[in-house]
Amino acid sequence: MVIKTFNLEESIYNQFAEFCREHGLSMSKQINIFIKSQIEIVPKIRAEYLNKLESIRKGRFVKVGSIENFKKKYS
């Protein structure tokens, strides 16, 4: 582990510190996760998300037409 110093706006630091306290999170761990997500070349979730999105797009949908048709059919 490496110790580094960053300059942050005090108000932002205080808000983030409070957020982490309220949620039982480690500030260092959250910053590490953020930095790691910024430097990932291919995000881990991207392929899985795109596959799921594609299957949703190919799904079966009910054509309802206009809002008036929808109201007539489903009211």
Summary of the structure (lengths in Angstrom):
residues: 75
radius of gyration: 22.7
end to end distance: 62.1
largest distance: 65.3
contacts: 110
relative contact order: 0.05
helix: 65%
strand: 0%
